[in-house]
Each structure stands twice: as structure tokens, then as C-alpha cells.
Amino acid sequence: MINDEIKKGIVNILQSKAVVKQDVFESTKKNFDLLKEVLKKVQQEYNIQLGNDDKRIHLLFEDKGEFVSQLKVAGDVLVFHMHTNTFEFDRDHEVWKSDYVKGNENNSYCGVINIYNFLHDSFRYNRENDAGYLIARIFINKEGHYFVEGKRQKGTGINHFGTSIINADNWQKIIETAILYSLEFDLLVPPYDDVKIISMMQMNGEILSSKMQTGKRLGFVYNADDVQQ
């Protein structure tokens, strides 16, 4: 009798929660593919506006695989990464206050697409220890409803979850907001005390091979006040 209840419980979860998670993955993957198309469009639009006078500042889109894409913007690279798993929110999260989720808790399951800001030289010189910064993450559920957490991503927050469906126009707004933030998020000179001592190993193995760790805020606290809002 107990075994039958366990089997029934397993079947119920597979037929409900497991199906929802698969639906979330497919929705997120479909919208990540749409993101790639919008990134190509953004590249073309801005390169036309920038003209041919200085191609060093042209945007460059690169499809790095099924779940990763990059957009080079001058000295910066935005990395768009789709996580392959489905996530649930802890019970203290604002998502549970949404009428949309209260009406159907399965709507809270989301896939995640992260946007990271790296220096282009980190890739150019293969500086594997360089730091990148998460500047936005996009949560998408099985129905294509979404919200964004990130730098300056106003008007796309949790309050809009259940009323906004991700589409090409919304993707372009998210992308352009991330581009503008990364361009204004400057590389700061690290605090003197953080770099005043260096070992011979670092000298030989890092500086001479251009691999000394670099990041826009190394040695500083990275928070909401880094760039004037």
C-alpha cells in the first residue's frame, strides 16, 4: 500500500512539475534563439549609424554555441548565457506576491538568461583570471512571461511579471540598456595597496604574458552606486 502511494506520488510529479520544467526550458530556449536574432539586428542597425570612419567601434555579434552569444561593443563584451536548468524562487521572493503566480504556482518556474560584462582584452589576450560582472538576468516562464533584474532595467521588473511577454522589441530594449550601462561602467584604477606588492612568479607568469587579473571594479565594492543612475 505504501509502495503504491510512493509510485502514485512519483507519477503525479512527473506528469505535473516535470512537464512544467520541460515547458520552461523550451520557452527559454525559443526566446534565447530570438535574442540572437535581435543581437544581429542591433549590430547591423548601430554599425550603419556609426558609418565606416572608424570600424574599431563597430559592434560585433558572435554566436558561441547553443547557449552562449557575445556582442562586442568597443572595449567591452556582453556575454549572453542561457542556463539550461529551470529554477524556483524561495518563499520570501516578491514573485509570490504576484496575482499571476497566486493563480497558478506553476507560473513561478523560470529559466534564466544572464548578461555579463567583460573587457574585450580579457578575450583578446586570454586573461583567464579577469573578472566579469553580471549586469542583468532575465527570468522567463513557460508562457513567455518575463521580468528582469539588473542595472537600469527599469519598467521590466517583478511588478510586470504576468503582464509582459518577451518579444523582439522587449529584447532590444534590454540589450540597449545593457550596452549603455556597460559603456558608462568604466575601468577604474585599482587601489594602490592592492597592487603595491608583486611576486616574481606574477611578474614572469602574468605581466610578461599580459595575464594579470583585470576587471572594472577589482579592489572595489561592486554595487548599485558604481555608475551614476
C-alpha positions in Angstrom: 0.0 0.0 0.0 2.8 2.4 0.9 4.7 1.5 -2.3 1.6 2.2 -4.3 1.4 5.7 -2.7 5.0 6.4 -3.5 4.6 5.3 -7.1 1.5 7.4 -7.4 3.4 10.4 -6.0 6.2 9.9 -8.4 3.9 9.7 -11.4 2.0 12.8 -10.3 5.2 14.8 -10.0 6.4 13.6 -13.4 3.1 14.5 -15.0 2.9 17.9 -13.4 6.1 19.6 -12.2 8.5 17.7 -14.5 6.3 18.6 -17.6 6.3 22.3 -16.5 10.1 22.3 -16.2 10.4 20.9 -19.7 8.0 23.6 -21.0 10.0 26.3 -19.2 13.2 25.0 -20.9 11.6 25.1 -24.3 10.2 28.5 -23.8 13.5 29.9 -22.6 15.4 28.3 -25.4 13.0 29.6 -28.0 13.4 33.1 -26.6 17.2 32.8 -26.4 17.2 32.0 -30.1 15.1 35.1 -30.6 17.6 37.1 -28.6 20.3 36.0 -31.0 18.3 37.3 -33.9 17.8 40.6 -32.2 21.5 40.9 -31.4 22.3 40.5 -35.1 19.7 43.3 -35.8 21.2 45.6 -33.2 24.7 45.0 -34.7 23.5 45.9 -38.1 21.5 49.0 -37.0 24.3 50.5 -35.0 27.0 49.8 -37.5 25.1 51.6 -40.2 24.7 54.6 -37.9 28.3 54.5 -36.9 29.4 54.5 -40.6 32.8 53.4 -41.9 35.0 56.2 -40.5 36.2 54.2 -37.5 35.5 50.4 -37.6 37.2 49.9 -34.2 33.9 51.0 -32.6 31.7 48.8 -34.7 29.5 46.2 -32.9 30.3 42.6 -33.5 27.9 39.7 -32.7 29.3 36.2 -32.3 27.2 33.1 -31.8 29.3 31.0 -29.4 27.1 28.0 -29.3 23.6 26.8 -28.4 23.5 28.6 -25.1 26.1 31.4 -25.4 26.3 34.6 -27.5 28.5 37.6 -27.4 28.3 41.2 -28.5 31.5 43.2 -28.7 30.9 46.9 -28.1 34.2 48.9 -28.4 36.3 47.8 -25.5 33.6 45.7 -23.9 32.0 42.4 -24.5 28.5 41.5 -23.4 28.1 37.8 -22.8 24.6 36.4 -23.0 24.3 33.0 -21.3 21.2 30.8 -21.0 21.2 28.4 -18.1 19.9 25.0 -19.1 18.0 24.4 -15.8 14.7 25.5 -14.5 14.5 27.5 -11.3 12.0 28.1 -8.5 12.1 31.1 -6.2 12.5 31.0 -2.4 9.3 31.7 -0.4 10.5 35.2 0.6 10.8 36.3 -3.1 8.5 39.1 -4.4 7.3 36.8 -7.1 4.9 35.1 -4.7 3.0 38.3 -4.1 2.0 38.4 -7.8 -1.6 37.6 -8.6 -0.3 35.8 -11.7 1.6 33.4 -9.6 -1.1 33.1 -6.9 -3.5 32.0 -9.5 -1.1 29.2 -10.7 2.1 28.4 -8.8 3.5 26.7 -11.8 3.8 30.1 -13.4 6.7 30.8 -11.0 9.0 28.3 -12.6 11.5 30.2 -14.7 14.5 29.8 -17.0 17.3 32.3 -16.7 19.4 34.2 -19.2 22.3 36.1 -17.8 24.1 39.1 -19.3 27.7 39.6 -18.2 30.1 42.5 -18.9 33.7 41.6 -19.7 36.6 43.6 -21.1 37.3 42.8 -24.7 41.0 42.5 -23.9 40.2 39.6 -21.5 39.3 37.5 -24.5 41.9 39.0 -26.8 44.8 38.2 -24.5 43.2 35.1 -23.0 43.3 36.5 -19.4 41.5 33.7 -17.8 41.5 35.3 -14.3 39.8 38.5 -15.4 36.5 39.4 -13.8 33.2 39.8 -15.5 30.1 41.4 -13.9 26.5 40.3 -14.0 24.6 43.4 -15.2 21.2 41.8 -15.8 19.4 38.5 -15.6 16.1 37.7 -17.4 13.6 35.2 -16.0 11.2 33.6 -18.4 8.4 31.1 -17.7 6.6 28.5 -19.7 4.2 31.1 -21.1 6.9 33.6 -22.2 6.1 36.0 -19.3 9.3 37.6 -18.0 10.9 40.0 -15.7 14.4 41.4 -15.4 16.8 42.0 -12.5 19.6 44.3 -13.4 21.4 47.6 -13.8 19.0 50.3 -15.0 16.5 47.7 -16.3 13.5 49.9 -15.3 10.0 49.1 -16.4 10.7 45.4 -16.7 10.8 44.4 -13.0 8.8 41.9 -11.0 5.7 44.1 -10.9 5.3 43.4 -14.6 5.5 39.6 -14.3 2.3 38.1 -15.7 1.5 41.1 -17.9 4.6 41.3 -20.2 5.6 38.7 -22.7 9.1 38.7 -24.1 9.4 39.6 -27.7 11.8 41.2 -30.2 11.1 44.8 -29.1 11.5 43.9 -25.4 14.8 42.1 -26.1 16.1 45.2 -28.0 15.3 47.4 -25.0 17.0 45.0 -22.6 20.1 44.8 -24.9 20.4 48.5 -25.4 20.1 49.2 -21.7 22.8 46.7 -21.0 25.0 48.3 -23.7 24.6 51.8 -22.4 25.4 50.7 -18.8 28.5 48.8 -19.8 29.8 51.7 -21.8 29.4 54.1 -18.8 30.7 51.4 -16.4 34.4 52.5 -16.7 37.6 50.6 -15.8 38.9 52.1 -12.6 42.5 52.2 -11.4 42.7 49.6 -8.6 43.6 50.8 -5.1 47.3 51.3 -4.7 47.5 48.9 -1.7 46.0 46.1 -3.7 48.8 46.2 -6.3 51.9 47.5 -4.4 53.5 44.1 -3.9 54.0 41.6 -6.7 55.9 38.3 -6.7 58.5 37.2 -9.3 56.0 34.4 -10.3 53.4 37.1 -11.0 55.9 39.2 -12.9 57.1 36.4 -15.1 53.8 34.5 -15.4 51.3 37.3 -15.6 52.6 40.7 -16.5 55.0 39.5 -19.2 52.3 37.3 -20.7 49.6 40.0 -20.4 47.6 37.8 -18.0 47.5 39.9 -14.8 44.0 39.9 -13.5 41.9 42.8 -14.6 38.3 43.9 -14.0 36.3 47.1 -14.0 36.0 47.1 -10.2 38.8 44.9 -8.8 39.6 46.0 -5.3 36.3 48.0 -5.1 32.9 47.0 -3.8 30.6 46.4 -6.8 27.2 47.8 -6.1 24.3 49.8 -7.4 26.2 53.0 -7.0 29.0 52.1 -9.3 27.6 54.2 -12.2 25.5 57.3 -11.9 21.9 56.3 -12.5 
